[in-house]
Amino acid sequence: MGLVQALDYKLPVPSAIQRAMWRISSSRPGAWLFARSLPQVDKFVLRMSRGQVTLAGITGGIPVLTITTTGARSGLRRTTPLLGVPFGGDIAIIGTNFGQLGTPGWYYNLRAQPRAEVTYRNRSVTAAAREADAEERQAILGQARKIYGGYEAYARRIADRQIPIMILTG
């Protein structure tokens, strides 16, 4: 059984209003604001809703899961809310960092220790992470753009690095 089934991970159909939010969240100012606030807000909303909803889910129709990794340098547990992209029975996560500079820390954590705990709506599983190959990357990025249109804007702004993509398997 893959992660999608183990977590009962579902892709919602975003409303017209939620799709309109994508334009705001993927704009330079919107992405800057969300990069600095959304992860903390989503962690809070997840705690308050007992793992059932996130702000990104409500406002953007984005299915958010959390990954808990081990810090590459600190050795501490780090939990990050992310959009998961179903890929077969696995789930891919994409390191766009909201189209901002730099690669997100969770990517380095998974490279150093490719084990993570993945949680979606109070279901948790242990997963192994691996980097997507070139063919997988194309398929995953295509699927990701269907789930959240902001990935297109992020990719245009990220010219100085390859966007990291990790595939989580159960």
TIDRENRO-933577 format. One line per field, with one value per atom (N, C-alpha, C): residue number from 1; x, y, z; atom name. Coordinates in nm, 4 decimals. Example, Ala and Ser with C-alpha at 12.3 -4.5 7.8 and 13.67 -1.06 7.14 Angstrom:
// TIDRENRO-933577
nr (1,1,1,2,2,2)
east (1.3190,1.2300,1.3200,1.2850,1.3670,1.2900)
north (-0.5690,-0.4500,-0.3300,-0.2250,-0.1060,0.0030)
up (0.7800,0.7800,0.7800,0.7080,0.7140,0.7870)
atom (N,CA,C,N,CA,C)
This chain:
// TIDRENRO-933577
nr (1,1,1,2,2,2,3,3,3,4,4,4,5,5,5,6,6,6,7,7,7,8,8,8,9,9,9,10,10,10,11,11,11,12,12,12,13,13,13,14,14,14,15,15,15,16,16,16,17,17,17,18,18,18,19,19,19,20,20,20,21,21,21,22,22,22,23,23,23,24,24,24,25,25,25,26,26,26,27,27,27,28,28,28,29,29,29,30,30,30,31,31,31,32,32,32,33,33,33,34,34,34,35,35,35,36,36,36,37,37,37,38,38,38,39,39,39,40,40,40,41,41,41,42,42,42,43,43,43,44,44,44,45,45,45,46,46,46,47,47,47,48,48,48,49,49,49,50,50,50,51,51,51,52,52,52,53,53,53,54,54,54,55,55,55,56,56,56,57,57,57,58,58,58,59,59,59,60,60,60,61,61,61,62,62,62,63,63,63,64,64,64,65,65,65,66,66,66,67,67,67,68,68,68,69,69,69,70,70,70,71,71,71,72,72,72,73,73,73,74,74,74,75,75,75,76,76,76,77,77,77,78,78,78,79,79,79,80,80,80,81,81,81,82,82,82,83,83,83,84,84,84,85,85,85,86,86,86,87,87,87,88,88,88,89,89,89,90,90,90,91,91,91,92,92,92,93,93,93,94,94,94,95,95,95,96,96,96,97,97,97,98,98,98,99,99,99,100,100,100,101,101,101,102,102,102,103,103,103,104,104,104,105,105,105,106,106,106,107,107,107,108,108,108,109,109,109,110,110,110,111,111,111,112,112,112,113,113,113,114,114,114,115,115,115,116,116,116,117,117,117,118,118,118,119,119,119,120,120,120,121,121,121,122,122,122,123,123,123,124,124,124,125,125,125,126,126,126,127,127,127,128,128,128,129,129,129,130,130,130,131,131,131,132,132,132,133,133,133,134,134,134,135,135,135,136,136,136,137,137,137,138,138,138,139,139,139,140,140,140,141,141,141,142,142,142,143,143,143,144,144,144,145,145,145,146,146,146,147,147,147,148,148,148,149,149,149,150,150,150,151,151,151,152,152,152,153,153,153,154,154,154,155,155,155,156,156,156,157,157,157,158,158,158,159,159,159,160,160,160,161,161,161,162,162,162,163,163,163,164,164,164,165,165,165,166,166,166,167,167,167,168,168,168,169,169,169,170,170,170)
east (0.0851,0.0000,0.0898,0.0597,0.1380,0.0973,0.1724,0.1444,0.0086,-0.0285,-0.1570,-0.2695,-0.2654,-0.3686,-0.3534,-0.2327,-0.2105,-0.2580,-0.2404,-0.2808,-0.4225,-0.4823,-0.6115,-0.6013,-0.4913,-0.4599,-0.5496,-0.6224,-0.7188,-0.6882,-0.7109,-0.6946,-0.8307,-0.8485,-0.9766,-0.9885,-1.1095,-1.1332,-1.1503,-1.0524,-1.0606,-1.1736,-1.2347,-1.3413,-1.2804,-1.3638,-1.3165,-1.2475,-1.2999,-1.2388,-1.1012,-1.0918,-0.9631,-0.8610,-0.9057,-0.8153,-0.7710,-0.8582,-0.8213,-0.7132,-0.7207,-0.6193,-0.4820,-0.4791,-0.3512,-0.2735,-0.3443,-0.2763,-0.2103,-0.2777,-0.2227,-0.1049,-0.1237,-0.0200,0.1044,0.0908,0.2075,0.2730,0.2107,0.2742,0.3980,0.4885,0.6098,0.5776,0.4911,0.4615,0.3853,0.2920,0.2150,0.3023,0.3896,0.4800,0.5750,0.6245,0.7130,0.6416,0.5181,0.4400,0.4093,0.3613,0.3250,0.4461,0.5601,0.6809,0.7198,0.6937,0.7324,0.6255,0.5029,0.3956,0.3181,0.2948,0.2042,0.2469,0.3749,0.4103,0.3750,0.4010,0.3702,0.2187,0.1476,0.0018,-0.0584,-0.0111,-0.0654,-0.0377,0.0794,0.1078,0.0076,-0.0195,-0.1159,-0.2565,-0.3011,-0.4350,-0.4469,-0.3424,-0.3437,-0.3613,-0.2891,-0.3034,-0.4445,-0.4978,-0.6312,-0.7416,-0.7226,-0.8246,-0.7990,-0.7034,-0.6649,-0.6249,-0.5466,-0.4900,-0.5820,-0.6973,-0.7964,-0.7889,-0.7519,-0.7518,-0.6281,-0.5999,-0.4928,-0.5466,-0.4800,-0.5195,-0.5041,-0.3966,-0.3759,-0.4877,-0.5375,-0.6484,-0.7778,-0.8029,-0.9270,-0.9239,-0.8170,-0.8126,-0.7743,-0.6952,-0.6467,-0.6862,-0.7577,-0.7938,-0.6719,-0.5690,-0.4418,-0.4338,-0.4108,-0.4005,-0.2640,-0.2634,-0.1384,-0.1176,0.0025,0.0446,0.1628,0.2052,0.3261,0.4287,0.5539,0.6628,0.7467,0.7887,0.8772,1.0081,1.1120,1.2448,1.3383,1.4587,1.5633,1.6575,1.6819,1.7691,1.9061,1.9528,2.0808,2.1979,2.1922,2.2997,2.2649,2.1389,2.1016,2.0654,2.0157,1.9683,1.8306,1.7700,1.6384,1.5274,1.4109,1.2945,1.2420,1.2141,1.1634,1.0364,0.9277,0.8002,0.7668,0.7317,0.7041,0.5759,0.4817,0.3639,0.3990,0.3572,0.3874,0.2712,0.2669,0.1726,0.2333,0.1550,0.2007,0.1416,0.2219,0.1780,0.1741,0.0541,0.0475,0.1269,0.2052,0.2859,0.2793,0.1862,0.1568,0.0967,0.1471,0.1020,0.1852,0.2909,0.3808,0.3365,0.4075,0.3797,0.5107,0.5083,0.6254,0.6087,0.7197,0.7212,0.8243,0.7904,0.8676,0.9251,1.0536,1.1243,1.1325,1.0171,1.0189,1.0445,1.0200,1.0375,0.9556,0.8333,0.7424,0.8016,0.8940,0.9565,1.0601,1.0980,1.1963,1.3369,1.4365,1.5749,1.5990,1.6891,1.7335,1.6484,1.7099,1.6463,1.5945,1.4734,1.4179,1.4980,1.5005,1.5764,1.5342,1.4046,1.3590,1.4301,1.4668,1.5356,1.6715,1.7481,1.8791,1.8645,1.7596,1.7354,1.7109,1.6293,1.5997,1.7202,1.8058,1.9278,2.0204,2.0283,2.1162,2.0571,1.9265,1.8566,1.7258,1.7219,1.6051,1.4829,1.4679,1.3483,1.2674,1.1347,1.0470,0.9159,0.8509,0.7147,0.6236,0.5273,0.4360,0.2980,0.2336,0.1029,0.0043,-0.1145,-0.2246,-0.3524,-0.4187,-0.5447,-0.5373,-0.4372,-0.4163,-0.3764,-0.3452,-0.2890,-0.1414,-0.0586,0.0861,0.1485,0.2475,0.3240,0.4706,0.5554,0.6978,0.7270,0.8076,0.8384,0.9882,1.0306,1.1680,1.1644,1.2646,1.2705,1.3840,1.3562,1.4608,1.4369,1.5442,1.5312,1.4682,1.3841,1.3214,1.4248,1.4159,1.5042,1.4425,1.5112,1.4685,1.3297,1.3023,1.1711,1.0605,1.0865,0.9892,0.9632,1.0689,1.0563,0.9539,0.9636,0.8722,0.7276,0.7047,0.5691,0.5160,0.6003,0.5594,0.5293,0.6151,0.5910,0.4633,0.4364,0.3113,0.1902,0.1943,0.0844,0.0704,0.1833,0.1817,0.1132,0.1368,0.0755,-0.0761,-0.1264,-0.2712,-0.3310,-0.2540,-0.3012,-0.2955,-0.1875,-0.1688,-0.1013,-0.1750,-0.1251,-0.0062,0.0194,0.1322,0.2677,0.2746,0.4034,0.4621,0.3776,0.4258,0.5013,0.4435,0.5094,0.6372,0.6337,0.7534,0.8667,0.8356,0.9381,1.0012,0.9211,0.9757,1.0744,1.0498,1.1380,1.2625,1.2581,1.3720,1.4573,1.5503,1.6351,1.7760,1.8109,1.9477,1.9728,1.8686,1.8869,1.7819,1.8142,1.7146,1.6222,1.4941,1.3974,1.4070,1.4374,1.4493,1.3125,1.3064,1.1843,1.2221,1.1548,1.1765,1.0482,1.0666,0.9545,0.9546,0.8415,0.8255,0.7537,0.8112,0.7496,0.7301,0.6240,0.5924,0.6609)
north (-0.1177,0.0000,0.1243,0.2212,0.3432,0.4475,0.5549,0.6639,0.7283,0.7444,0.8073,0.7303,0.5985,0.5155,0.5129,0.4984,0.4904,0.6162,0.7311,0.8580,0.8985,0.8268,0.8651,1.0085,1.0350,1.1685,1.2003,1.3093,1.3474,1.4868,1.5022,1.6322,1.6996,1.8123,1.8825,1.9525,1.9848,2.0640,2.2084,2.2948,2.4329,2.5103,2.5977,2.6843,2.7970,2.8737,2.9885,3.0907,3.1094,3.2046,3.1544,3.0244,2.9678,2.9796,2.9549,2.9702,3.1160,3.2099,3.3518,3.3819,3.3146,3.3313,3.2886,3.1930,3.1461,3.2612,3.3515,3.4647,3.5543,3.5730,3.6556,3.5846,3.4584,3.3848,3.3579,3.3558,3.3297,3.4570,3.5735,3.7000,3.7220,3.8049,3.8299,3.8761,3.9794,4.0224,3.9171,3.8494,3.7459,3.6299,3.5855,3.4751,3.5151,3.6383,3.6865,3.6813,3.7314,3.7329,3.5907,3.5076,3.3713,3.2891,3.3101,3.2356,3.2634,3.3854,3.4238,3.3979,3.3726,3.3572,3.2265,3.1768,3.0635,2.9365,2.8968,2.7744,2.7822,2.8973,2.9115,2.9158,2.9869,2.9941,2.8556,2.7838,2.6494,2.5552,2.5641,2.4807,2.5111,2.6397,2.6800,2.6288,2.6515,2.6089,2.4564,2.3854,2.2390,2.1960,2.2626,2.2294,2.2568,2.3737,2.4136,2.3240,2.2765,2.1929,2.0436,2.0129,1.8737,1.8018,1.8730,1.8147,1.8071,1.8721,1.8563,1.9604,2.0841,2.1889,2.2765,2.3458,2.4452,2.5714,2.6815,2.8057,2.7920,2.7282,2.7075,2.6234,2.5291,2.4464,2.5241,2.6086,2.6875,2.7945,2.8722,2.9858,2.9488,2.8417,2.8077,2.6714,2.5931,2.4589,2.3701,2.3942,2.3225,2.2132,2.0878,1.9788,1.9814,2.0134,2.0277,1.9072,1.8516,1.7481,1.8042,1.7367,1.7802,1.6694,1.7115,1.6149,1.6522,1.5519,1.5728,1.5043,1.5844,1.5365,1.5535,1.5034,1.5251,1.6300,1.7356,1.8441,1.7930,1.8325,1.7858,1.8259,1.9450,1.9924,1.9811,2.0100,2.0154,1.8783,1.7890,1.6601,1.6685,1.7879,1.8077,1.7751,1.7389,1.7130,1.8455,1.8479,1.9665,1.9291,2.0004,1.9727,2.0875,2.0517,2.1501,2.1149,2.2093,2.1858,2.2071,2.1132,2.1193,2.0685,2.1104,2.0523,1.9215,1.8159,1.6875,1.6623,1.6083,1.5783,1.4271,1.3696,1.2245,1.1852,1.0795,1.0282,0.8769,0.8195,0.6779,0.6624,0.5710,0.5550,0.6350,0.7009,0.7789,0.9258,1.0051,1.1486,1.2232,1.3188,1.4024,1.5366,1.5913,1.7254,1.8075,1.9339,2.0189,2.1374,2.1621,2.2661,2.4001,2.4600,2.5920,2.7042,2.6790,2.7822,2.9073,2.8855,2.9939,3.0823,3.0273,3.1062,3.2041,3.1894,3.2792,3.2231,3.3015,3.2573,3.1403,3.0556,2.9483,2.8232,2.7167,2.5857,2.5639,2.5107,2.4925,2.3913,2.4162,2.3317,2.1866,2.1589,2.0195,1.9339,1.9959,1.9218,1.8732,1.9619,1.9226,1.8188,1.8332,1.7354,1.5967,1.5898,1.4599,1.4031,1.4876,1.4367,1.3748,1.4371,1.3864,1.2632,1.2617,1.1505,1.1295,1.0338,1.0190,0.9524,0.9622,0.9110,1.0296,1.0176,1.1251,1.0659,1.1396,1.1064,1.1991,1.1406,1.2179,1.2087,1.3231,1.3280,1.4037,1.3463,1.4113,1.3783,1.4829,1.4683,1.3586,1.3702,1.2816,1.1394,1.1119,0.9817,1.0042,0.9232,0.9376,0.8070,0.8188,0.7034,0.7435,0.6456,0.6677,0.6469,0.7356,0.7288,0.7410,0.6883,0.7047,0.8042,0.8900,0.9924,0.9626,0.9943,0.9867,1.0994,1.1412,1.2479,1.1937,1.2745,1.2375,1.2465,1.1522,1.1607,1.2559,1.2795,1.3797,1.3507,1.2271,1.1922,1.2100,1.1671,1.1825,1.3305,1.4108,1.5550,1.6189,1.5905,1.6498,1.6115,1.4844,1.4371,1.5006,1.5082,1.5647,1.7135,1.7871,1.9312,1.9556,1.8733,1.8860,1.8635,1.7603,1.7314,1.8425,1.8930,1.9983,2.1245,2.1584,2.2786,2.2652,2.1439,2.1215,2.1384,2.1033,2.1119,2.2555,2.3268,2.4657,2.5432,2.6342,2.7120,2.8005,2.8283,2.9123,2.8527,2.7210,2.6584,2.7146,2.7527,2.8096,2.9404,3.0274,3.1550,3.1306,3.0376,3.0073,2.9617,2.8705,2.8163,2.9267,3.0236,3.1346,3.2183,3.2325,3.3147,3.2394,3.1085,3.0292,2.9900,3.0765,3.0513,3.0096,3.0351,3.0118,2.8723,2.7915,2.6578,2.5627,2.4358,2.3350,2.3180,2.3151,2.2979,2.1546,2.1367,2.0004,1.9350,1.8074,1.7289,1.5975,1.5685,1.4421,1.3586,1.2296,1.1363,1.0584,1.0626,0.9922,0.8602,0.7511,0.6202,0.5567,0.4776,0.4132,0.2806)
up (0.0000,0.0000,0.0000,-0.0864,-0.0972,0.0044,0.0086,0.1030,0.0778,-0.0493,-0.0804,-0.0123,-0.0228,0.0399,0.1913,0.2407,0.3856,0.4576,0.3935,0.4542,0.4162,0.3212,0.2632,0.2128,0.1405,0.0894,-0.0285,-0.0173,-0.1203,-0.1741,-0.3045,-0.3679,-0.3778,-0.3097,-0.3200,-0.4562,-0.4936,-0.6138,-0.5681,-0.6007,-0.5520,-0.6191,-0.5421,-0.5940,-0.6764,-0.7431,-0.8211,-0.7316,-0.6120,-0.5180,-0.4745,-0.4469,-0.4077,-0.5219,-0.6441,-0.7588,-0.7745,-0.7453,-0.7500,-0.6457,-0.5319,-0.4272,-0.4760,-0.5692,-0.6228,-0.6857,-0.7533,-0.8185,-0.7136,-0.6029,-0.4950,-0.4293,-0.3948,-0.3219,-0.4063,-0.5390,-0.6228,-0.6770,-0.6516,-0.6914,-0.6056,-0.6499,-0.5701,-0.4278,-0.4104,-0.2734,-0.1935,-0.2594,-0.1903,-0.1468,-0.2366,-0.2036,-0.0918,-0.0956,0.0105,0.1451,0.1475,0.2714,0.3185,0.2277,0.2660,0.3083,0.2445,0.2820,0.4268,0.4721,0.6077,0.7123,0.6697,0.7682,0.7590,0.6395,0.6229,0.6972,0.6940,0.7676,0.9166,0.9800,1.1221,1.1447,1.0580,1.0705,1.0504,0.9483,0.9243,1.0413,1.1025,1.2201,1.3318,1.3526,1.4554,1.4212,1.2978,1.2561,1.2637,1.2264,1.2387,1.3842,1.4756,1.6186,1.6675,1.6310,1.6775,1.6188,1.4988,1.4333,1.4532,1.5408,1.5656,1.4367,1.3555,1.2350,1.1146,1.1203,1.0136,0.9022,0.9325,0.8298,0.8408,0.7301,0.7266,0.6615,0.6843,0.6189,0.4673,0.4232,0.2791,0.2192,0.2947,0.2474,0.2364,0.3345,0.3357,0.2265,0.2220,0.1298,-0.0124,-0.0291,-0.1625,-0.2136,-0.1313,-0.1749,-0.1946,-0.1157,-0.1301,-0.0235,-0.0649,0.0319,0.1018,0.2279,0.3026,0.3938,0.3860,0.4797,0.5564,0.6594,0.7301,0.7217,0.7127,0.7211,0.8423,0.9139,1.0271,0.9935,0.9871,0.9511,1.0697,1.0539,1.1528,1.0971,1.1734,1.1277,1.0883,0.9698,0.9174,1.0073,1.0633,1.1502,1.2977,1.3309,1.4723,1.5299,1.4438,1.4927,1.5574,1.5576,1.6182,1.5184,1.5712,1.4854,1.4317,1.3022,1.2348,1.1589,1.1850,1.1189,1.0251,0.9022,0.7985,0.7248,0.7128,0.6293,0.4822,0.3971,0.2541,0.1717,0.0471,-0.0475,-0.0961,-0.0935,-0.1446,-0.2820,-0.3714,-0.5068,-0.5231,-0.5388,-0.5600,-0.6841,-0.6704,-0.7813,-0.7737,-0.8503,-0.8328,-0.6943,-0.6165,-0.4782,-0.3801,-0.4308,-0.3470,-0.3445,-0.2664,-0.2601,-0.2810,-0.3737,-0.3998,-0.3296,-0.2855,-0.2277,-0.3053,-0.3255,-0.4157,-0.3386,-0.3559,-0.2810,-0.3504,-0.3795,-0.4430,-0.3442,-0.2171,-0.1147,-0.1501,-0.2000,-0.2386,-0.3489,-0.4282,-0.5343,-0.4829,-0.3561,-0.2942,-0.3136,-0.2757,-0.2839,-0.1901,-0.2271,-0.1398,-0.1467,-0.1042,-0.0995,0.0416,0.0566,0.1917,0.2746,0.4051,0.4968,0.4977,0.4779,0.4833,0.3779,0.2647,0.1579,0.2083,0.2726,0.3250,0.4358,0.5152,0.6210,0.5624,0.4568,0.3944,0.3208,0.2669,0.2021,0.3055,0.4237,0.5285,0.5961,0.6148,0.6808,0.6053,0.5116,0.4237,0.4866,0.6144,0.6825,0.7323,0.7200,0.7666,0.8151,0.9014,0.9408,0.8608,0.7914,0.7085,0.7719,0.7921,0.8574,0.7703,0.7592,0.6885,0.7630,0.8128,0.8862,0.9929,1.0767,1.1917,1.1574,1.0338,0.9966,0.9722,1.0370,1.0228,0.9774,0.8913,0.8454,0.8361,0.8467,0.8268,0.6793,0.6239,0.4815,0.4585,0.3464,0.3002,0.1848,0.1782,0.0742,-0.0223,-0.1490,-0.2515,-0.3505,-0.4159,-0.5145,-0.6423,-0.7034,-0.8293,-0.9413,-1.0362,-1.1530,-1.2551,-1.3654,-1.4641,-1.5206,-1.5532,-1.6092,-1.5051,-1.3830,-1.2747,-1.2458,-1.2503,-1.2224,-1.3146,-1.4426,-1.5403,-1.5099,-1.4830,-1.4527,-1.3240,-1.2233,-1.0936,-1.1071,-1.1767,-1.1934,-1.2730,-1.3725,-1.4483,-1.3604,-1.2770,-1.1840,-1.0796,-1.0303,-0.9285,-0.9797,-1.1050,-1.1630,-1.1724,-1.1818,-1.1843,-1.0439,-0.9424,-0.8049,-0.7534,-0.7899,-0.7470,-0.8596,-0.9196,-1.0322,-1.0013,-0.8762,-0.8374,-0.8692,-0.8878,-0.9195,-1.0487,-1.1423,-1.2686,-1.2428,-1.1607,-1.1275,-1.0477,-0.9553,-0.8764,-0.9675,-1.0608,-1.1498,-1.2357,-1.2788,-1.3583,-1.2767,-1.1473,-1.0630,-1.0165,-1.0216,-0.9738,-1.0938,-1.1288,-1.2447,-1.2035,-1.0777,-1.0327,-0.9760,-0.9683,-0.9105,-0.9663,-0.9591,-0.9950,-0.8758,-0.9014,-0.7935,-0.7429,-0.6144,-0.5629,-0.5472,-0.5819,-0.5662,-0.4997,-0.3898,-0.3190,-0.3308,-0.3480,-0.3516,-0.2215,-0.1535,-0.0254,-0.0517,-0.0046,-0.0202,0.1168,0.1277,0.2550,0.2724)
atom (N,CA,C,N,CA,C,N,CA,C,N,CA,C,N,CA,C,N,CA,C,N,CA,C,N,CA,C,N,CA,C,N,CA,C,N,CA,C,N,CA,C,N,CA,C,N,CA,C,N,CA,C,N,CA,C,N,CA,C,N,CA,C,N,CA,C,N,CA,C,N,CA,C,N,CA,C,N,CA,C,N,CA,C,N,CA,C,N,CA,C,N,CA,C,N,CA,C,N,CA,C,N,CA,C,N,CA,C,N,CA,C,N,CA,C,N,CA,C,N,CA,C,N,CA,C,N,CA,C,N,CA,C,N,CA,C,N,CA,C,N,CA,C,N,CA,C,N,CA,C,N,CA,C,N,CA,C,N,CA,C,N,CA,C,N,CA,C,N,CA,C,N,CA,C,N,CA,C,N,CA,C,N,CA,C,N,CA,C,N,CA,C,N,CA,C,N,CA,C,N,CA,C,N,CA,C,N,CA,C,N,CA,C,N,CA,C,N,CA,C,N,CA,C,N,CA,C,N,CA,C,N,CA,C,N,CA,C,N,CA,C,N,CA,C,N,CA,C,N,CA,C,N,CA,C,N,CA,C,N,CA,C,N,CA,C,N,CA,C,N,CA,C,N,CA,C,N,CA,C,N,CA,C,N,CA,C,N,CA,C,N,CA,C,N,CA,C,N,CA,C,N,CA,C,N,CA,C,N,CA,C,N,CA,C,N,CA,C,N,CA,C,N,CA,C,N,CA,C,N,CA,C,N,CA,C,N,CA,C,N,CA,C,N,CA,C,N,CA,C,N,CA,C,N,CA,C,N,CA,C,N,CA,C,N,CA,C,N,CA,C,N,CA,C,N,CA,C,N,CA,C,N,CA,C,N,CA,C,N,CA,C,N,CA,C,N,CA,C,N,CA,C,N,CA,C,N,CA,C,N,CA,C,N,CA,C,N,CA,C,N,CA,C,N,CA,C,N,CA,C,N,CA,C,N,CA,C,N,CA,C,N,CA,C,N,CA,C,N,CA,C,N,CA,C,N,CA,C,N,CA,C,N,CA,C,N,CA,C,N,CA,C,N,CA,C,N,CA,C,N,CA,C,N,CA,C,N,CA,C,N,CA,C,N,CA,C,N,CA,C,N,CA,C,N,CA,C,N,CA,C,N,CA,C,N,CA,C,N,CA,C,N,CA,C,N,CA,C,N,CA,C,N,CA,C,N,CA,C,N,CA,C,N,CA,C,N,CA,C,N,CA,C,N,CA,C,N,CA,C,N,CA,C,N,CA,C,N,CA,C,N,CA,C,N,CA,C,N,CA,C,N,CA,C,N,CA,C,N,CA,C,N,CA,C)
